[in-house]
Amino acid sequence: MDTEMLAELDNIQSQPSPSPVPVSNPNSRLLDLVFILDCTGSMGSYIASATKNIELIVENILQSSHLTHPSSLRIGLICYRDYPPQDNSYITNSYEFTSDVGEVKENLKKQYASGGGDGPEAVTAAMKATLELGWRPNASRMAVLIADAPAHGIGEYGDGFANGGPDGEDPILLARQMAAQGITLFVVACEPALSGYQYGLDFFRALTVLTSGTLVPLTTASLLSHVIVGSALEKMDMERIIEEVGLAVAERVHAGMESVDEVAAELHRKLLLRNEGGRSLHVENIHRDSEEARHNVNVFTTVAQLQDAKSQLKKVPGSRFTDKYLATRYNSSYARTVPSYYSSSSPPVPPRGGTPGSPPRKVVSDFKAFSSKPSLSMADTPLGSELPEEEALAQSVELRFGNISLDQAKRITIAAAWRTAPPRA
């Protein structure tokens, strides 16, 4: 993907950013965070989880990121459903950034899961609405998109808008605009629903590649708050490095003498030599790797526009899930709860931790900061707790502190390059 990604980065100058983002913000430590929330019929548990835990989310980000004042963190909300006639309630509802956590909670309380129609939803409209929020020029910027269905126009069967939404917007182009404006997109893939689509998982993973974020598969809404906080803390640590070395890294990328991977590898080596550390979120992966899936992600990230991708996509044979996920799911006593309309490749309930014959291990499902005294910092707290039997199907979630990884170095490299227009001849 290096050659294509480098070529894409070289085209940044043709995609002007309405609000240019300085790579270095040494005098401020601010975070603008927006939740992009699918509010169609299947998403009720995730809406409820965000509403219930919003105060703890805000508190832990403020304390663990060492933000100096409550106003340092602002939260916005984009709720979306679908275009009519698939859904006649609304396409998007936007709530501007605020530091008032009570206001955020009230906005969340107004939401309920309803509607949706043909499967794909108005993801593209939600991305457009995200770009239109009042982002602060000197703040770190991140969006967490929580979804169980892809955007229209990616080639899914029965898509009521097979050529994309009626607004004419392109999610690939919008993702590139987000990258140019320094907005990192994290996607919470609500499983097993999302993997029931042919290309939805690859599409969302490509959006995170373009914006230097990550895709996190979740099988239970109970872990949503932990993923949001962990992603925010990882983002802030990476922003600190971008502030320091982003301009130099971007210049090397745009010089065209080295690939993105080569620049990232050199950055990683230098960060290791100076023992640079940071936090990273680790969520147990339930997705099977495949050549076809990697190909599709590469296609989505390198095409000029979304419609150019469809003829190049490959179907992924078999299940999207790992053998471990499938085995533990069907070996569990909860197998009887599987509705008859689910295929064998889409188990609707999360797996037990561990594999047959493996030693027992703790299921890390809770950041201690969420169950301990409010003043306890997540960054200084061990991450782990034993769940009751009925909760033991949850995935493991860890927030680790250690050396910056090669993957993080590559994300830092791509982010810095997108934010800085290449030198003009």
Disulfide bonds with the S-S distance in Angstrom:
none
